[in-house]
Amino acid sequence: MAPAPVNGSDRLLLEADLSAERAASVVRMAIAVALLGTVEIVLKRSNNISLLDLTEARNQARATLALLFFAGLVVYLLVKFGRWRPWMAYVTVTVDVVVLVGSLLADLRDMGLPVAFMSMFPVVGVFPLLLAVSALRIRPGVQFYALCLMLAGLALVVGVGGARTPPLPEVLLHDMGMFYSLPANTARAAMFALGGAALVLATLRGRRLLHQAVEETTRRLNLARYLPAELVPVLSSDNIEELRTGRRAEVALVFIDIRGSTAMGEAMSPAALTSFIGAFRARVTRAARQHGGVIDKFIGDGAFIIFGLPQTGGDDAARALAFCRSMLASIDEWNALRKAADAAPVAVGMGVHFGTAFVGAIGDEQRLEFTVMGDAVNVTARLEDAAKAFEVSLVASRDVLAAAGEDPEQPGSPWRSLGTQALRGRSEAMPIYTLAGSED
């Protein structure tokens, strides 16, 4: 089985290609059966009005249509059992054209007619019919190849047939009308109708694919209203169902907020406060994207960021710590700009932890709420509170440092111990650390 595509668009296109090949094979088989029945009826009636021996023509028609039928059957089975590959469409087209060109050359030879009478044979009508069937694939490259190959095949028939000019059979004048009689024209009309039906089916399939694409886009837009923006582009249908089911995962979590924002906000106009909070959120967003974090939500002057979505990785904790360092540098840069503008400096508090949490999306597509719950979330929130209590900008748990491969006890470590603290809401005390130089 071919590897499944990662994103929704690729998945949709692959499903459409497989469905189109399946439909084209079924239509090809149906056309072969329909034409075989038509040919049997037409040649049987023609035997009553023709002086020509049409036995070879009937056998040739049977062989041609049987080959087309079995080619369609092979394609259907390949698709059904997962063995179909996109390049096989070119092989199928080549087989179709070779069969038709061979049949046309054989008809001209068996009837002893020059190439100028080529259009008299109903098999010529099968060329545009198969071209219409090829349109079901909705693959312009394959369609263009089929058109060029058919034109080349007809040119070959003209070249080979034009090299000889056999004398016209004496019975031809008598039978000339037979080639354009009601039975013969009925065969042509049947091919025209089948070709038109194939094109209608191709149009319907294209319309259905368009509807699916629109629905996929609409669904993703709806998801974007409720899920973190970083998740929407990478979610496939399988990912979404997994989120709805929910799972427990080891993730790195960061809570960050602005210290003293209430007092600062009271001294600002509404427009200035909006600009201030917007500038803070822009810095959080930039740092989260830089280090692969997912912003679960902004809460007033704070934010909750997750590292390890949609899939966990071995560097989630390290990226969470890198985010914290980037934020500290970004706040220092912001304060330098604010100092130049005679504005008050900004102080932030961050708590960072690594642990197991429930991750899932609760609700339906009309109202889907992304949720991260568990003790790890509570610990992270309490670490942020501890940053305020210890008057530092960052407090990290030993778990996140260990997961990131940083040893706070190692000589020269940038981490400074704040002791073993009993965090609010937890019965067990835990060792916590801060970065040297992150004091407020």
VOPAGU-2260 file (C-alpha; in pm, 1 decimal, decimal comma):
REM VOPAGU-2260
SITE   aa  ch    i         X         Y         Z
SITE  MET   A    0       0,0       0,0       0,0
SITE  ALA   A    1     127,0     345,6     -86,1
SITE  PRO   A    2     213,1     562,3     215,6
SITE  ALA   A    3     -75,6     772,2     335,3
SITE  PRO   A    4     -44,4    1146,5     276,1
SITE  VAL   A    5       9,2    1367,1     577,6
SITE  ASN   A    6    -214,8    1662,7     508,0
SITE  GLY   A    7    -581,4    1679,4     413,2
SITE  SER   A    8    -527,3    1811,0      61,9
SITE  ASP   A    9    -296,3    1526,8     -39,0
SITE  ARG   A   10    -529,6    1276,1     118,0
SITE  LEU   A   11    -825,0    1419,1     -71,3
SITE  LEU   A   12    -638,3    1412,5    -403,2
SITE  LEU   A   13    -521,8    1054,8    -352,5
SITE  GLU   A   14    -871,7     940,5    -264,3
SITE  ALA   A   15   -1005,8    1124,5    -568,7
SITE  ASP   A   16    -745,1     964,4    -797,3
SITE  LEU   A   17    -821,2     614,5    -670,9
SITE  SER   A   18   -1194,6     671,5    -694,6
SITE  ALA   A   19   -1155,7     812,4   -1046,6
SITE  GLU   A   20    -950,0     513,3   -1163,2
SITE  ARG   A   21   -1208,4     280,1   -1015,5
SITE  ALA   A   22   -1489,5     467,3   -1189,7
SITE  ALA   A   23   -1299,6     480,4   -1520,6
SITE  SER   A   24   -1236,8     105,1   -1509,9
SITE  VAL   A   25   -1602,8      30,6   -1438,7
SITE  VAL   A   26   -1716,8     265,0   -1718,1
SITE  ARG   A   27   -1462,2     106,7   -1956,9
SITE  MET   A   28   -1598,8    -241,4   -1881,2
SITE  ALA   A   29   -1958,0    -122,8   -1915,0
SITE  ILE   A   30   -1881,6      41,4   -2250,0
SITE  ALA   A   31   -1710,2    -274,0   -2376,2
SITE  VAL   A   32   -2013,2    -484,7   -2284,5
SITE  ALA   A   33   -2257,9    -234,3   -2434,7
SITE  LEU   A   34   -2061,8    -202,5   -2758,6
SITE  LEU   A   35   -2021,8    -579,8   -2787,3
SITE  GLY   A   36   -2397,4    -621,0   -2772,0
SITE  THR   A   37   -2446,3    -341,0   -3024,5
SITE  VAL   A   38   -2186,5    -486,6   -3262,7
SITE  GLU   A   39   -2345,2    -832,2   -3247,2
SITE  ILE   A   40   -2685,0    -688,3   -3336,6
SITE  VAL   A   41   -2550,8    -459,8   -3610,2
SITE  LEU   A   42   -2334,1    -723,3   -3781,1
SITE  LYS   A   43   -2610,6    -979,5   -3763,5
SITE  ARG   A   44   -2848,6    -744,6   -3945,0
SITE  SER   A   45   -2574,5    -636,7   -4185,6
SITE  ASN   A   46   -2517,8    -996,2   -4296,1
SITE  ASN   A   47   -2867,1    -991,0   -4442,1
SITE  ILE   A   48   -2800,6    -691,4   -4667,6
SITE  SER   A   49   -2429,2    -721,8   -4745,3
SITE  LEU   A   50   -2239,3    -926,0   -5001,6
SITE  LEU   A   51   -1918,9    -886,1   -4799,4
SITE  ASP   A   52   -1798,8   -1153,5   -4558,3
SITE  LEU   A   53   -1822,1    -985,4   -4218,5
SITE  THR   A   54   -1698,6   -1283,5   -4016,3
SITE  GLU   A   55   -1350,2   -1137,1   -3971,3
SITE  ALA   A   56   -1497,5    -798,1   -3879,9
SITE  ARG   A   57   -1713,0    -958,1   -3611,1
SITE  ASN   A   58   -1424,6   -1158,3   -3466,3
SITE  GLN   A   59   -1202,7    -849,4   -3471,1
SITE  ALA   A   60   -1467,2    -647,5   -3289,6
SITE  ARG   A   61   -1510,1    -919,1   -3028,9
SITE  ALA   A   62   -1134,9    -939,3   -2966,0
SITE  THR   A   63   -1099,2    -561,6   -2940,6
SITE  LEU   A   64   -1383,8    -517,0   -2696,5
SITE  ALA   A   65   -1273,5    -818,4   -2491,5
SITE  LEU   A   66    -925,2    -667,2   -2454,1
SITE  LEU   A   67   -1074,8    -333,5   -2347,5
SITE  PHE   A   68   -1297,7    -510,6   -2095,2
SITE  PHE   A   69   -1014,9    -710,8   -1939,3
SITE  ALA   A   70    -789,9    -402,0   -1928,2
SITE  GLY   A   71   -1062,5    -230,2   -1724,7
SITE  LEU   A   72   -1097,8    -536,7   -1502,2
SITE  VAL   A   73    -723,6    -544,9   -1429,4
SITE  VAL   A   74    -728,3    -175,7   -1331,7
SITE  TYR   A   75   -1030,6    -230,3   -1106,8
SITE  LEU   A   76    -859,6    -516,8    -924,1
SITE  LEU   A   77    -535,5    -320,8    -884,4
SITE  VAL   A   78    -725,6     -33,5    -723,8
SITE  LYS   A   79    -934,1    -263,8    -505,8
SITE  PHE   A   80    -632,7    -444,5    -361,4
SITE  GLY   A   81    -421,4    -131,7    -315,8
SITE  ARG   A   82    -170,4    -207,7    -592,1
SITE  TRP   A   83    -253,4      85,0    -816,3
SITE  ARG   A   84      10,9     349,5    -876,7
SITE  PRO   A   85     -38,8     680,8   -1061,5
SITE  TRP   A   86     202,7     590,4   -1343,5
SITE  MET   A   87     -16,3     293,4   -1436,3
SITE  ALA   A   88    -270,8     531,4   -1590,4
SITE  TYR   A   89     -25,2     595,7   -1874,7
SITE  VAL   A   90      13,6     220,5   -1928,9
SITE  THR   A   91    -364,9     178,4   -1943,1
SITE  VAL   A   92    -399,4     455,5   -2200,6
SITE  THR   A   93    -119,6     303,9   -2409,0
SITE  VAL   A   94    -286,3     -40,1   -2406,8
SITE  ASP   A   95    -620,2     112,7   -2512,7
SITE  VAL   A   96    -468,4     301,7   -2806,2
SITE  VAL   A   97    -256,5       7,8   -2922,2
SITE  VAL   A   98    -563,3    -219,2   -2920,9
SITE  LEU   A   99    -772,5      31,6   -3118,7
SITE  VAL   A  100    -499,5     108,0   -3373,6
SITE  GLY   A  101    -435,0    -263,3   -3424,0
SITE  SER   A  102    -806,0    -327,8   -3467,2
SITE  LEU   A  103    -842,5     -49,2   -3723,9
SITE  LEU   A  104    -545,4    -170,6   -3926,8
SITE  ALA   A  105    -682,3    -523,8   -3918,7
SITE  ASP   A  106   -1024,5    -405,4   -4037,7
SITE  LEU   A  107    -871,7    -221,6   -4332,6
SITE  ARG   A  108    -663,6    -526,0   -4421,5
SITE  ASP   A  109    -941,8    -782,3   -4385,0
SITE  MET   A  110   -1190,9    -573,6   -4584,1
SITE  GLY   A  111    -930,0    -489,0   -4847,1
SITE  LEU   A  112   -1010,9    -118,1   -4827,5
SITE  PRO   A  113    -781,6     185,4   -4865,1
SITE  VAL   A  114    -724,6     414,3   -4568,9
SITE  ALA   A  115    -961,8     673,3   -4714,7
SITE  PHE   A  116   -1247,9     447,1   -4602,6
SITE  MET   A  117   -1120,9     439,2   -4242,6
SITE  SER   A  118   -1409,8     644,9   -4108,0
SITE  MET   A  119   -1655,9     380,3   -4223,1
SITE  PHE   A  120   -1553,6     150,4   -3937,3
SITE  PRO   A  121   -1732,0     201,2   -3605,7
SITE  VAL   A  122   -1406,1     137,4   -3417,4
SITE  VAL   A  123   -1303,2     492,7   -3513,8
SITE  GLY   A  124   -1579,4     614,9   -3284,1
SITE  VAL   A  125   -1422,3     435,1   -2990,6
SITE  PHE   A  126   -1124,7     674,7   -2995,2
SITE  PRO   A  127   -1319,7     981,2   -2868,9
SITE  LEU   A  128   -1521,1     749,4   -2644,9
SITE  LEU   A  129   -1209,0     633,9   -2459,7
SITE  LEU   A  130   -1084,7     992,1   -2453,5
SITE  ALA   A  131   -1405,5    1082,1   -2270,9
SITE  VAL   A  132   -1351,0     794,9   -2026,7
SITE  SER   A  133    -997,5     921,4   -1964,2
SITE  ALA   A  134   -1146,0    1256,0   -1857,1
SITE  LEU   A  135   -1287,7    1079,9   -1550,4
SITE  ARG   A  136    -939,3    1076,1   -1402,9
SITE  ILE   A  137    -928,7    1456,7   -1376,8
SITE  ARG   A  138    -557,4    1436,2   -1456,3
SITE  PRO   A  139    -467,7    1680,8   -1736,4
SITE  GLY   A  140    -129,9    1515,8   -1797,2
SITE  VAL   A  141    -285,5    1174,7   -1862,6
SITE  GLN   A  142    -557,9    1332,4   -2076,6
SITE  PHE   A  143    -302,4    1518,7   -2290,1
SITE  TYR   A  144     -95,6    1200,3   -2326,9
SITE  ALA   A  145    -406,9    1007,0   -2435,9
SITE  LEU   A  146    -493,8    1271,9   -2695,6
SITE  CYS   A  147    -141,2    1282,7   -2839,7
SITE  LEU   A  148    -114,7     904,3   -2847,3
SITE  MET   A  149    -450,1     868,3   -3025,4
SITE  LEU   A  150    -352,5    1127,8   -3285,9
SITE  ALA   A  151     -19,3     949,9   -3334,2
SITE  GLY   A  152    -202,4     617,5   -3369,0
SITE  LEU   A  153    -439,9     752,8   -3632,3
SITE  ALA   A  154    -143,4     904,5   -3814,7
SITE  LEU   A  155      20,5     561,1   -3809,6
SITE  VAL   A  156    -291,7     405,8   -3959,0
SITE  VAL   A  157    -290,7     667,1   -4236,4
SITE  GLY   A  158      80,9     612,8   -4298,7
SITE  VAL   A  159      58,5     234,0   -4310,6
SITE  GLY   A  160    -269,3     223,2   -4495,4
SITE  GLY   A  161    -169,0     496,9   -4738,9
SITE  ALA   A  162     137,1     300,3   -4848,2
SITE  ARG   A  163     -89,0      65,8   -5040,5
SITE  THR   A  164    -394,7     139,7   -5250,1
SITE  PRO   A  165    -577,0    -188,6   -5303,1
SITE  PRO   A  166    -840,5    -201,6   -5572,3
SITE  LEU   A  167   -1192,0    -158,6   -5444,9
SITE  PRO   A  168   -1384,6    -483,4   -5412,8
SITE  GLU   A  169   -1655,6    -516,7   -5675,5
SITE  VAL   A  170   -1913,2    -562,5   -5406,1
SITE  LEU   A  171   -1817,2    -236,8   -5235,5
SITE  LEU   A  172   -2044,3     -22,5   -5450,9
SITE  HIS   A  173   -2328,2    -255,0   -5369,2
SITE  ASP   A  174   -2247,0    -242,8   -4996,7
SITE  MET   A  175   -2154,6     123,6   -4973,2
SITE  GLY   A  176   -2490,6     207,5   -4825,2
SITE  MET   A  177   -2450,3     -67,7   -4564,9
SITE  PHE   A  178   -2168,6     123,5   -4396,2
SITE  TYR   A  179   -2403,5     418,0   -4345,9
SITE  SER   A  180   -2722,5     219,9   -4300,9
SITE  LEU   A  181   -2945,3     232,2   -3994,5
SITE  PRO   A  182   -2754,8     -46,3   -3812,8
SITE  ALA   A  183   -2415,6     116,2   -3872,9
SITE  ASN   A  184   -2541,4     459,6   -3775,8
SITE  THR   A  185   -2703,0     307,1   -3468,6
SITE  ALA   A  186   -2359,8     183,8   -3361,0
SITE  ARG   A  187   -2216,0     531,3   -3414,7
SITE  ALA   A  188   -2504,6     687,5   -3220,8
SITE  ALA   A  189   -2447,9     443,4   -2934,7
SITE  MET   A  190   -2080,5     543,2   -2917,9
SITE  PHE   A  191   -2175,0     909,6   -2923,6
SITE  ALA   A  192   -2425,7     858,1   -2642,3
SITE  LEU   A  193   -2179,0     659,5   -2434,4
SITE  GLY   A  194   -1911,3     921,6   -2489,7
SITE  GLY   A  195   -2150,1    1195,4   -2383,7
SITE  ALA   A  196   -2249,9     996,2   -2075,5
SITE  ALA   A  197   -1883,2     950,8   -1983,1
SITE  LEU   A  198   -1824,5    1325,9   -2009,0
SITE  VAL   A  199   -2132,1    1393,5   -1795,7
SITE  LEU   A  200   -1999,2    1150,0   -1538,2
SITE  ALA   A  201   -1660,2    1323,1   -1549,3
SITE  THR   A  202   -1831,2    1655,9   -1488,0
SITE  LEU   A  203   -2029,2    1514,5   -1196,9
SITE  ARG   A  204   -1714,9    1370,8   -1042,9
SITE  GLY   A  205   -1534,4    1701,3   -1082,2
SITE  ARG   A  206   -1825,6    1878,9    -918,6
SITE  ARG   A  207   -1828,3    1629,7    -632,1
SITE  LEU   A  208   -1455,5    1675,4    -581,0
SITE  LEU   A  209   -1507,3    2050,9    -576,1
SITE  HIS   A  210   -1776,7    2013,6    -310,3
SITE  GLN   A  211   -1546,6    1793,9    -102,8
SITE  ALA   A  212   -1268,0    2050,3    -129,2
SITE  VAL   A  213   -1505,9    2328,7     -25,2
SITE  GLU   A  214   -1634,1    2123,1     267,0
SITE  GLU   A  215   -1277,1    2042,9     374,1
SITE  THR   A  216   -1186,0    2411,4     362,1
SITE  THR   A  217   -1500,7    2511,6     547,4
SITE  ARG   A  218   -1437,4    2249,4     813,5
SITE  ARG   A  219   -1083,9    2375,4     865,8
SITE  LEU   A  220   -1205,5    2733,7     887,6
SITE  ASN   A  221   -1454,3    2627,4    1153,3
SITE  LEU   A  222   -1180,7    2444,7    1341,1
SITE  ALA   A  223    -961,5    2753,7    1324,9
SITE  ARG   A  224   -1223,8    2940,0    1527,4
SITE  TYR   A  225   -1187,7    2701,8    1821,9
SITE  LEU   A  226    -848,0    2531,6    1797,8
SITE  PRO   A  227    -506,2    2692,8    1838,6
SITE  ALA   A  228    -408,6    2845,9    1504,7
SITE  GLU   A  229     -81,3    2649,5    1495,6
SITE  LEU   A  230    -269,6    2318,3    1495,4
SITE  VAL   A  231    -513,0    2374,7    1208,7
SITE  PRO   A  232    -269,3    2352,4     911,6
SITE  VAL   A  233    -122,8    2019,1    1027,8
SITE  LEU   A  234    -443,0    1843,4    1130,4
SITE  SER   A  235    -572,6    1566,2     906,8
SITE  SER   A  236    -903,5    1391,0     965,4
SITE  ASP   A  237    -722,7    1122,6    1165,3
SITE  ASN   A  238    -554,8    1386,4    1386,0
SITE  ILE   A  239    -888,1    1557,3    1447,3
SITE  GLU   A  240   -1054,6    1231,9    1550,0
SITE  GLU   A  241    -760,6    1160,0    1779,3
SITE  LEU   A  242    -798,2    1502,9    1939,7
SITE  ARG   A  243   -1169,8    1445,1    1988,9
SITE  THR   A  244   -1100,4    1112,0    2155,9
SITE  GLY   A  245    -832,1    1274,5    2366,0
SITE  ARG   A  246    -505,1    1125,0    2485,4
SITE  ARG   A  247    -254,7    1152,2    2764,4
SITE  ALA   A  248      79,3    1285,0    2654,2
SITE  GLU   A  249     401,9    1408,7    2806,8
SITE  VAL   A  250     419,9    1776,6    2717,4
SITE  ALA   A  251     612,3    2084,2    2823,8
SITE  LEU   A  252     392,6    2367,4    2950,2
SITE  VAL   A  253     452,6    2739,2    3004,8
SITE  PHE   A  254     235,7    2997,0    3177,7
SITE  ILE   A  255     337,5    3360,3    3133,8
SITE  ASP   A  256     178,0    3685,3    3242,3
SITE  ILE   A  257     263,1    4051,6    3290,6
SITE  ARG   A  258     330,0    4162,6    3646,4
SITE  GLY   A  259     138,5    4463,8    3769,6
SITE  SER   A  260     -64,0    4493,1    3451,2
SITE  THR   A  261    -377,9    4598,5    3641,1
SITE  ALA   A  262    -209,7    4908,8    3783,3
SITE  MET   A  263     -45,9    4983,2    3450,6
SITE  GLY   A  264    -379,3    4948,6    3269,9
SITE  GLU   A  265    -552,0    5191,9    3505,0
SITE  ALA   A  266    -302,1    5458,9    3404,0
SITE  MET   A  267    -355,0    5398,1    3030,3
SITE  SER   A  268    -627,7    5502,4    2791,0
SITE  PRO   A  269    -827,5    5216,8    2634,1
SITE  ALA   A  270    -641,3    5263,1    2304,0
SITE  ALA   A  271    -302,3    5261,6    2478,0
SITE  LEU   A  272    -394,9    4951,8    2681,3
SITE  THR   A  273    -507,5    4770,8    2368,3
SITE  SER   A  274    -179,8    4855,6    2197,2
SITE  PHE   A  275      19,1    4746,7    2503,1
SITE  ILE   A  276    -148,5    4406,7    2533,7
SITE  GLY   A  277    -124,9    4360,1    2156,6
SITE  ALA   A  278     249,9    4426,0    2162,3
SITE  PHE   A  279     295,9    4172,2    2443,4
SITE  ARG   A  280      94,2    3906,2    2262,4
SITE  ALA   A  281     287,2    3966,7    1940,2
SITE  ARG   A  282     613,1    3894,2    2125,3
SITE  VAL   A  283     470,1    3578,3    2279,7
SITE  THR   A  284     341,5    3462,7    1939,7
SITE  ARG   A  285     673,9    3528,6    1769,5
SITE  ALA   A  286     870,8    3337,3    2032,6
SITE  ALA   A  287     623,0    3045,6    2033,3
SITE  ARG   A  288     644,4    3009,5    1655,5
SITE  GLN   A  289    1022,8    3033,2    1666,6
SITE  HIS   A  290    1045,1    2736,1    1903,1
SITE  GLY   A  291     748,1    2529,8    1782,6
SITE  GLY   A  292     511,5    2604,8    2066,6
SITE  VAL   A  293     132,2    2601,6    2042,1
SITE  ILE   A  294     -50,1    2889,9    2208,6
SITE  ASP   A  295    -349,2    2727,4    2371,5
SITE  LYS   A  296    -500,8    3057,3    2475,7
SITE  PHE   A  297    -437,1    3414,5    2576,3
SITE  ILE   A  298    -595,0    3504,1    2908,7
SITE  GLY   A  299    -600,3    3881,5    2949,6
SITE  ASP   A  300    -237,8    3977,6    2999,7
SITE  GLY   A  301    -122,8    3614,1    3017,5
SITE  ALA   A  302     -76,6    3315,4    2787,7
SITE  PHE   A  303     -62,5    2935,5    2807,3
SITE  ILE   A  304     182,0    2768,3    2566,4
SITE  ILE   A  305     223,8    2395,6    2498,4
SITE  PHE   A  306     521,8    2214,4    2347,9
SITE  GLY   A  307     453,1    1865,3    2212,9
SITE  LEU   A  308     154,8    1913,1    1982,0
SITE  PRO   A  309      21,3    1769,6    1760,1
SITE  GLN   A  310     281,7    1498,8    1831,7
SITE  THR   A  311     529,9    1477,9    2113,8
SITE  GLY   A  312     903,8    1489,6    2046,9
SITE  GLY   A  313    1223,4    1438,2    2237,1
SITE  ASP   A  314    1306,3    1807,6    2242,6
SITE  ASP   A  315     976,8    1945,2    2374,3
SITE  ALA   A  316    1121,8    2043,6    2713,0
SITE  ALA   A  317    1430,8    2197,5    2555,9
SITE  ARG   A  318    1215,1    2405,6    2321,7
SITE  ALA   A  319    1000,4    2522,0    2614,4
SITE  LEU   A  320    1310,4    2646,5    2797,5
SITE  ALA   A  321    1436,1    2808,8    2476,0
SITE  PHE   A  322    1100,2    2988,1    2449,0
SITE  CYS   A  323    1138,6    3120,2    2804,1
SITE  ARG   A  324    1488,7    3248,2    2733,4
SITE  SER   A  325    1368,7    3412,7    2412,8
SITE  MET   A  326    1087,0    3582,9    2602,0
SITE  LEU   A  327    1327,7    3717,0    2863,6
SITE  ALA   A  328    1546,8    3859,6    2586,2
SITE  SER   A  329    1239,9    3999,3    2408,1
SITE  ILE   A  330    1117,3    4170,1    2727,4
SITE  ASP   A  331    1461,8    4323,9    2780,3
SITE  GLU   A  332    1451,6    4458,4    2424,1
SITE  TRP   A  333    1099,2    4590,8    2475,2
SITE  ASN   A  334    1199,9    4764,0    2798,5
SITE  ALA   A  335    1487,8    4934,9    2621,6
SITE  LEU   A  336    1239,8    5077,1    2370,0
SITE  ARG   A  337     998,8    5175,9    2646,8
SITE  LYS   A  338    1277,4    5348,0    2841,2
SITE  ALA   A  339    1361,1    5554,8    2535,0
SITE  ALA   A  340     994,3    5657,0    2524,8
SITE  ASP   A  341     983,9    5736,9    2898,6
SITE  ALA   A  342     742,2    5448,6    2958,0
SITE  ALA   A  343     743,0    5221,8    3262,6
SITE  PRO   A  344     933,9    4892,8    3229,7
SITE  VAL   A  345     749,1    4564,5    3188,5
SITE  ALA   A  346     804,1    4264,6    3415,2
SITE  VAL   A  347     678,9    3914,2    3341,5
SITE  GLY   A  348     651,3    3593,5    3538,4
SITE  MET   A  349     681,2    3248,6    3381,9
SITE  GLY   A  350     635,6    2897,3    3510,3
SITE  VAL   A  351     759,5    2601,7    3304,3
SITE  HIS   A  352     704,0    2232,3    3373,0
SITE  PHE   A  353     715,1    1895,9    3198,0
SITE  GLY   A  354     466,2    1622,4    3275,0
SITE  THR   A  355     169,1    1413,9    3167,5
SITE  ALA   A  356    -151,9    1592,5    3072,3
SITE  PHE   A  357    -478,6    1511,7    2898,2
SITE  VAL   A  358    -489,3    1671,9    2554,4
SITE  GLY   A  359    -810,9    1677,5    2354,9
SITE  ALA   A  360   -1081,5    1870,8    2175,3
SITE  ILE   A  361   -1424,0    1853,8    2335,8
SITE  GLY   A  362   -1745,9    1919,3    2146,0
SITE  ASP   A  363   -1836,1    1911,2    1776,1
SITE  GLU   A  364   -1728,9    2117,1    1475,3
SITE  GLN   A  365   -1991,9    2379,0    1560,4
SITE  ARG   A  366   -1842,4    2434,1    1903,9
SITE  LEU   A  367   -1506,8    2265,6    1955,7
SITE  GLU   A  368   -1300,6    2355,8    2261,5
SITE  PHE   A  369    -935,3    2260,2    2284,4
SITE  THR   A  370    -844,9    2148,4    2634,8
SITE  VAL   A  371    -528,5    2058,0    2824,5
SITE  MET   A  372    -598,6    1924,5    3173,8
SITE  GLY   A  373    -419,1    1745,6    3452,1
SITE  ASP   A  374    -181,3    1783,5    3739,9
SITE  ALA   A  375      95,6    1907,5    3508,4
SITE  VAL   A  376    -117,5    2210,5    3417,0
SITE  ASN   A  377    -182,3    2288,5    3783,0
SITE  VAL   A  378     187,8    2257,7    3866,5
SITE  THR   A  379     280,1    2495,1    3583,5
SITE  ALA   A  380      30,0    2752,6    3707,6
SITE  ARG   A  381     167,7    2725,3    4062,5
SITE  LEU   A  382     522,5    2770,6    3931,2
SITE  GLU   A  383     411,9    3096,1    3772,0
SITE  ASP   A  384     269,1    3202,3    4108,7
SITE  ALA   A  385     601,8    3108,4    4271,0
SITE  ALA   A  386     784,3    3336,7    4026,7
SITE  LYS   A  387     585,6    3626,9    4170,0
SITE  ALA   A  388     644,5    3514,8    4528,7
SITE  PHE   A  389    1020,8    3484,9    4475,5
SITE  GLU   A  390    1029,4    3803,4    4264,5
SITE  VAL   A  391    1193,8    3631,4    3968,5
SITE  SER   A  392    1091,4    3619,7    3603,6
SITE  LEU   A  393    1112,8    3243,2    3559,0
SITE  VAL   A  394    1059,5    2936,5    3774,4
SITE  ALA   A  395    1124,2    2586,0    3636,2
SITE  SER   A  396    1061,2    2244,0    3780,8
SITE  ARG   A  397    1330,8    1980,8    3807,6
SITE  ASP   A  398    1120,2    1762,9    3572,5
SITE  VAL   A  399    1147,7    2006,7    3282,6
SITE  LEU   A  400    1520,2    2057,7    3337,4
SITE  ALA   A  401    1578,7    1681,3    3343,5
SITE  ALA   A  402    1369,2    1630,2    3028,9
SITE  ALA   A  403    1569,8    1903,7    2855,3
SITE  GLY   A  404    1899,7    1746,6    2959,4
SITE  GLU   A  405    2002,2    2036,7    3184,6
SITE  ASP   A  406    2159,6    1954,1    3522,0
SITE  PRO   A  407    2109,8    2241,0    3769,4
SITE  GLU   A  408    2364,1    2085,3    4009,2
SITE  GLN   A  409    2642,4    2084,2    3752,7
SITE  PRO   A  410    2916,8    2345,9    3813,6
SITE  GLY   A  411    2863,0    2648,5    3593,5
SITE  SER   A  412    2493,5    2575,4    3545,2
SITE  PRO   A  413    2287,0    2890,6    3481,2
SITE  TRP   A  414    2015,0    2754,9    3709,5
SITE  ARG   A  415    1986,3    2860,4    4071,9
SITE  SER   A  416    1793,7    2655,3    4323,5
SITE  LEU   A  417    1498,3    2814,0    4502,7
SITE  GLY   A  418    1479,0    2517,4    4738,9
SITE  THR   A  419    1215,9    2250,9    4780,7
SITE  GLN   A  420     880,8    2422,8    4795,1
SITE  ALA   A  421     528,4    2306,3    4874,4
SITE  LEU   A  422     321,5    2454,0    4595,5
SITE  ARG   A  423     -34,5    2555,2    4665,0
SITE  GLY   A  424    -274,5    2270,8    4600,3
SITE  ARG   A  425      -8,7    1999,2    4623,6
SITE  SER   A  426      71,0    1783,8    4923,9
SITE  GLU   A  427     426,3    1703,1    4817,5
SITE  ALA   A  428     703,0    1961,9    4801,5
SITE  MET   A  429     914,6    1980,5    4487,4
SITE  PRO   A  430    1251,3    2139,2    4402,0
SITE  ILE   A  431    1226,1    2447,5    4184,9
SITE  TYR   A  432    1483,5    2661,0    4004,6
SITE  THR   A  433    1528,1    2995,7    3839,2
SITE  LEU   A  434    1774,2    3133,6    3588,8
SITE  ALA   A  435    2056,5    3332,4    3740,5
SITE  GLY   A  436    2000,6    3697,1    3658,9
SITE  SER   A  437    1624,1    3663,0    3606,2
SITE  GLU   A  438    1538,7    3848,5    3924,5
SITE  ASP   A  439    1282,4    4127,0    3883,0
